[in-house]
Amino acid sequence: MNPDLIFVIGCIVGLLSIPSLIGAFSESRTPRAAAILIMIAAGLIAVAILQKPTGYSIATIPEVFTRVFSDIFR
């Protein structure tokens, strides 16, 4: 699997954990689902970084998203 795709999936899963985290804190519950999503996202991002020898920088993240989405929709 392409490390860029793994990285993008990890970022999207991480973003999806934010509403769950906010909902759990607003209702005074423990954020179990959010914690699981954050761990999955961190694992996916770590795997992508380890598979790509040059790694990722903040400046290249939009390029990575563009490349992955163009590969999907092409």
N, CA and C of each residue as an Amber inpcrd file, in Angstrom:
protein
   222
   0.8430000  -1.1740000   0.0000000   0.0000000   0.0000000   0.0000000
   0.8910000   1.2410000   0.0000000   0.4560000   2.2450000  -0.6970000
   1.1980000   3.4850000  -0.8440000   1.2880000   4.2190000   0.5100000
   2.4900000   4.6350000   0.9350000   2.5950000   5.3510000   2.2130000
   1.8360000   6.6730000   2.2280000   1.6960000   7.3090000   1.0650000
   0.9250000   8.5460000   1.0180000  -0.5450000   8.2860000   1.3240000
  -1.0800000   7.1980000   0.7990000  -2.4670000   6.8340000   1.0670000
  -2.6660000   6.5170000   2.5480000  -1.7330000   5.7920000   3.1360000
  -1.8100000   5.4760000   4.5620000  -1.7690000   6.7550000   5.3950000
  -0.9220000   7.6940000   5.0020000  -0.8150000   8.9610000   5.7140000
  -2.1160000   9.7510000   5.6420000  -2.7170000   9.8120000   4.4640000
  -3.9640000  10.5580000   4.2910000  -5.0970000   9.9050000   5.0780000
  -5.1770000   8.5950000   5.0560000  -6.2030000   7.8980000   5.8350000
  -6.0050000   8.1710000   7.3250000  -4.7650000   8.1570000   7.7820000
  -4.4900000   8.4570000   9.1830000  -4.8950000   9.8710000   9.5540000
  -4.6460000  10.8210000   8.6910000  -5.0450000  12.2150000   8.9570000
  -6.5570000  12.3560000   9.0000000  -7.2450000  11.6840000   8.0980000
  -8.7120000  11.7630000   8.0710000  -9.3030000  11.1120000   9.3090000
  -8.7740000   9.9650000   9.7290000  -9.2530000   9.3160000  10.9500000
  -8.9950000  10.2130000  12.1650000  -7.8490000  10.8780000  12.1770000
  -7.5470000  11.8010000  13.2670000  -8.5260000  12.9600000  13.3120000
  -8.8860000  13.4770000  12.1470000  -9.8630000  14.5650000  12.1070000
 -11.2520000  14.0900000  12.5310000 -11.5900000  12.8530000  12.2180000
 -12.8850000  12.3140000  12.6190000 -12.9800000  12.0760000  14.1290000
 -11.8640000  12.0120000  14.8050000 -11.9010000  11.8000000  16.2550000
 -12.2550000  13.0770000  17.0100000 -12.1050000  14.2350000  16.3750000
 -12.3500000  15.5040000  17.0660000 -13.8110000  15.6620000  17.4950000
 -14.8150000  15.4270000  16.6200000 -16.1990000  15.5460000  17.0960000
 -16.5380000  14.5740000  18.2260000 -16.0000000  13.3770000  18.1490000
 -16.2330000  12.4040000  19.2070000 -15.6190000  12.8610000  20.5270000
 -14.4440000  13.4420000  20.4430000 -13.7700000  13.9570000  21.6300000
 -14.5530000  15.1120000  22.2500000 -15.0030000  16.0330000  21.4390000
 -15.7720000  17.1770000  21.9370000 -17.1050000  16.7150000  22.5360000
 -17.7710000  15.7850000  21.8670000 -19.0340000  15.2650000  22.3840000
 -18.8720000  14.5630000  23.7110000 -17.8120000  13.8050000  23.8680000
 -17.5880000  13.0950000  25.1290000 -17.3030000  14.0700000  26.2710000
 -16.5020000  15.0810000  25.9990000 -16.1980000  16.0460000  27.0540000
 -17.4060000  16.9050000  27.4000000 -18.2370000  17.2280000  26.4140000
 -19.4020000  18.0690000  26.6980000 -20.4610000  17.3230000  27.5030000
 -20.4940000  15.9970000  27.3910000 -21.4520000  15.1930000  28.1410000
 -20.8270000  14.5530000  29.3760000 -19.6110000  14.9430000  29.7090000
 -18.8780000  14.4390000  30.8890000 -18.7180000  12.9170000  30.8620000
 -18.4430000  12.3850000  29.6870000 -18.1560000  10.9560000  29.5390000
 -16.6780000  10.7710000  29.2630000 -16.2120000   9.5600000  29.4270000
 -14.8350000   9.2730000  29.0540000 -14.7600000   9.1250000  27.5310000
 -13.7670000   9.7110000  26.9080000 -13.6850000   9.6840000  25.4360000
 -13.0490000   8.4040000  24.9140000 -13.7220000   7.2800000  25.0930000
 -13.1570000   5.9980000  24.6640000 -13.0530000   5.8860000  23.1430000
 -14.1330000   6.2030000  22.4530000 -14.1200000   6.0980000  20.9860000
 -13.0960000   7.0600000  20.3880000 -13.0320000   8.2650000  20.9370000
 -12.0600000   9.2440000  20.4370000 -10.6450000   8.7710000  20.6850000
 -10.4030000   8.1670000  21.8290000  -9.0630000   7.6690000  22.1390000
  -8.6620000   6.5450000  21.1900000  -9.6020000   5.6740000  20.8700000
  -9.3160000   4.5820000  19.9420000  -9.0200000   5.1350000  18.5500000
  -9.8190000   6.1150000  18.1050000  -9.5750000   6.7160000  16.7970000
  -8.2330000   7.4370000  16.7440000  -7.8670000   8.1120000  17.8130000
  -6.5770000   8.8060000  17.8510000  -5.4210000   7.8060000  17.7980000
  -5.5620000   6.6760000  18.4990000  -4.5070000   5.6620000  18.4540000
  -4.3820000   5.0430000  17.0600000  -5.5220000   4.8110000  16.4060000
  -5.4880000   4.2740000  15.0490000  -4.8270000   5.2760000  14.1060000
  -5.2040000   6.5400000  14.2370000  -4.6220000   7.5780000  13.3840000
  -3.1210000   7.6970000  13.6150000  -2.7040000   7.6950000  14.8610000
  -1.2680000   7.7910000  15.1630000  -0.5110000   6.5860000  14.6100000
  -1.1030000   5.4110000  14.7020000  -0.4640000   4.2190000  14.1510000
  -0.3270000   4.2750000  12.6430000  -1.3770000   4.7210000  11.9660000
  -1.3190000   4.8250000  10.5070000  -0.2950000   5.8610000  10.0670000
  -0.2690000   6.9970000  10.7320000   0.6980000   8.0350000  10.3750000
   2.1190000   7.5540000  10.6510000   2.3160000   6.8410000  11.7580000
   3.6490000   6.3190000  12.0730000   4.1080000   5.3040000  11.0330000
   3.2080000   4.4310000  10.6080000   3.5570000   3.4390000   9.5770000
   3.9270000   4.1440000   8.2780000   3.1640000   5.1680000   7.9130000
   3.4570000   5.8990000   6.6720000   4.8100000   6.5890000   6.7490000
   5.1210000   7.1820000   7.8920000   6.4110000   7.8650000   8.0500000
   7.5660000   6.8730000   8.0050000   7.3770000   5.6950000   8.5990000
   8.4370000   4.6920000   8.5830000   8.6460000   4.0930000   7.1970000
   7.5810000   4.0060000   6.3930000   7.7070000   3.4230000   5.0540000
   8.2910000   4.3950000   4.0410000   8.1590000   5.6870000   4.2960000
   8.6930000   6.6720000   3.3580000  10.0240000   7.1820000   3.8970000
  11.1160000   6.9320000   3.1910000  12.4380000   7.2770000   3.7180000
  12.6540000   8.7720000   3.9330000  12.0550000   9.6140000   3.0990000
  12.2570000  11.0500000   3.2570000  11.3240000  11.6630000   4.2860000
  10.2740000  10.9540000   4.6600000   9.3350000  11.4610000   5.6400000
   8.4120000  12.5200000   5.0620000   7.7120000  13.2170000   5.9490000
   6.7690000  14.2530000   5.5470000   7.0870000  15.5190000   6.3110000
   6.8840000  16.6540000   5.6590000   7.0090000  17.9310000   6.3430000
   5.6590000  18.6330000   6.2650000   5.4990000  19.6520000   7.0470000
   4.2390000  20.3890000   7.0570000   3.9500000  20.9850000   5.6710000
   4.9840000  21.4180000   4.9890000   4.8000000  22.0540000   3.6720000
   4.3510000  21.0620000   2.6020000   4.6670000  19.7890000   2.7610000
   4.3270000  18.8070000   1.7250000   2.9750000  18.1300000   1.9420000
   2.3190000  18.3800000   3.0540000   1.0470000  17.7090000   3.3440000
  -0.0240000  18.0480000   2.3060000  -0.2030000  19.3200000   1.8880000
  -1.1990000  19.5710000   0.8290000  -0.8840000  18.8440000  -0.4820000
   0.3930000  18.7320000  -0.8250000   0.7820000  17.9970000  -2.0280000
   0.4180000  16.5170000  -1.9100000   0.6150000  15.9580000  -0.7250000
   0.2970000  14.5470000  -0.5060000  -1.2020000  14.3210000  -0.6720000
  -2.0250000  15.1870000  -0.0670000  -3.4680000  15.0570000  -0.2030000
  -3.8920000  15.1920000  -1.6610000  -3.3340000  16.1550000  -2.3660000
  -3.6700000  16.3660000  -3.7690000  -3.2840000  15.1590000  -4.6100000
  -2.0970000  14.6180000  -4.3530000  -1.6320000  13.4530000  -5.1160000
  -2.5230000  12.2370000  -4.8740000  -2.9030000  12.0150000  -3.6180000
  -3.7380000  10.8430000  -3.2960000  -5.1200000  10.9930000  -3.8970000
  -5.7340000  12.1730000  -3.7550000  -7.0710000  12.3550000  -4.3060000
  -7.0780000  12.3440000  -5.8280000  -6.0200000  12.8260000  -6.4350000
  -5.9610000  12.7470000  -7.9070000  -5.7780000  11.3100000  -8.3760000
  -5.0430000  10.4940000  -7.6220000  -4.9090000   9.0750000  -7.9780000
  -6.2400000   8.3440000  -7.8190000  -7.0140000   8.7160000  -6.8110000
  -8.2950000   8.0490000  -6.5730000  -9.3040000   8.4050000  -7.6540000
  -9.3720000   9.6910000  -8.0170000 -10.4040000  10.1400000  -8.9410000
  -9.9750000  10.1290000 -10.4040000  -8.7610000   9.7060000 -10.6760000
  -8.2990000   9.6590000 -12.0610000  -8.7690000   8.4360000 -12.7430000
